[in-house]
Amino acid sequence: MSTLKKILVDKDKSCKSVWFMRQAGRYLPEFRKIRSENKNFIKLCLNSELSSEITLQPIKRFNLDSAIIFSDILMTPYALGQEVEFIKDQGPELSEFNLERFLDNNETEFSKKLNPIYKSIEKTRKKLHKNKSLIAFIGAPWTLLVYMLNLKKNKNELDLDKLNKKNINIIKILDKLIKFLSIHIKNQISAGADTVQIFDSWAGLIPNKDIKNYCFITNAKLVEFCKKEKIPNICFPKGIKEKYKDFNETVKPDGINLDYEIDPLWAKNNLRNVVIQGGLDPKVLLKSEDEMLKGATKYIEVFKDIPYIFNLGHGLLPETDPDRVDKLIEYYRNY
Ligand code: 1CP
């Protein structure tokens, strides 16, 4: 069994496990090379040969325990009929959302459009050592909705007027998304992934009055589905601060990924009956080696006597030096 599952499922606190969000990506020269030859990001995600190769790039370089499949959360809106474009230095842009078109989607067509991802998982599983986990992921319904309705004004602000003006039935869209996301989870597991991470990257932007409906209940339904299917699951409700406690008690995931704003000691005292993962600010990898290792020590020390998966509080930044990633992993292993 992989160390990830030993910790996540068996709650084994004697064992160590490490992987990083965005461990495959722009900080690796071997990724940048493939990327420069493949300008269309969606097409790259749908190239199962290359997607599998990219997934394995960090595994070849570093002493990691898990691979996360190279894809994107926006493959779901793509498979549900929206055009998705990644504009350089600006981020993703989706074509206008059409409710009728969205509600008209059928499950077979959806799975068929995402089939290259499942093929990539099959290929990767065959090449990955049996002691290593292969992690599948989805974007949580709210986070996908932010992109689908183009709700972001800037990095940290939502255009809530847009949401209110449009008079759209948000709950109806979220519910439909849950249905398709459950299928996407199931398909990824059937193809050979063994754990799923649910990214709610924009949960921190939800107005207080809506957090229960838009974040807690949607994540809870997906976790409930995972539990019914016996799929180990990890939630990442980024940016919700002290509401991590409420989230954990309502959603009851197997694992919860801390973001870099959460104090590890607070998490240890307040997040019960869940395996904690991550938390370390990815920016510390850009600082001096001393500062990086000091930052890591804090997390390793706080969590040394409970089950803990070493990871970050958000994805590795593109400007990260790969040698630093190696140092950090070795430091954790030898601690
Ligand atoms: O070369 C490039 O420009 C592509 C950069 C890139 C990469 C490497 C994007 C564009 N997506 C990915 C892969 C990716 N995305 C993975 C692969 C596996 C790994 O982690 O190694 C994963 C898990 C994601 C998930 C993802 N995509 C999230 C959730 C996690 C997070 O970072 O908060 C989100 C929000 C996205 C959307 C997305 N994809 C890419 C960009 C530039 C964005 C937008 C981010 C934003 O709106 O600020």
Boltz pocket constraint, residues with backbone or C-beta under 6 A from the ligand:
constraints:
  - pocket:
      binder: B
      contacts: [[A, 20], [A, 21], [A, 22], [A, 23], [A, 24], [A, 25], [A, 26], [A, 35], [A, 41], [A, 68], [A, 69], [A, 70], [A, 71], [A, 72], [A, 73], [A, 74], [A, 86], [A, 91], [A, 92], [A, 137], [A, 199], [A, 201], [A, 315]]
      max_distance: 6.0
